[in-house]
């Protein structure tokens, strides 16, 4: 697990390139916010997490479970999922709109770009 990259993963870089190409400017790994979002746009209070399907347990083909130490991995994955939910809840309580981009969604960048555009154009719930 020591070799697991925490920042500037290829997935994060791909999402950041899409956003930048769409004209959005952002901050990365904002430590003052719950969960340290991978991408944050303070002016519109939008936070984006880029999650690996394996570590954060997306329901797809990439979320496999190792065959050894199964109990350890189930506990580890369960803690990750709970932490993600808690961080998202705290951000929403602070008035932020949150989006999660999953690793497997990067395979269809045209669909992801549309999804990012809709997310960025959506008004916060307090302004509706």
Steps between C-alpha positions, in 0.01 A plus 500: 500500500804722533512540123140619472506849353299750704526814289524575130384156393447447126124500567514836680716648226250387235208665683702816557591516129132469406397777741783729394416443134140597576624831642467426872770595748534315828712418802631152567514303826347778711600410855258737673198304379371168635652210311753721318315501165713417197355803320321798654351812345448739790305764307219257416556277806547183295716208607603205287645176631673269253474151646665177401238228469713248690571710811163675527285200396314611194258236372696411185748250362799686649385454861642154558583362844838335561484127574737516799427678830138544396389621843769770505400624155129503577566708812732732309253552217210551743694772682580672171134502394384634839766773495395602148134527605590699811718744304233552235237562769723756674568684174130513418429637850750777423304589184721325245374298205691173468571274205685169493675392182580129491806354333291288261312810377822634349476236227221704339639852511224648283234388749713618791544840338121537466454392861762752620336775296158429654653493847685828452194677356265378773404762754558420867182386677490824704477710179222306327 
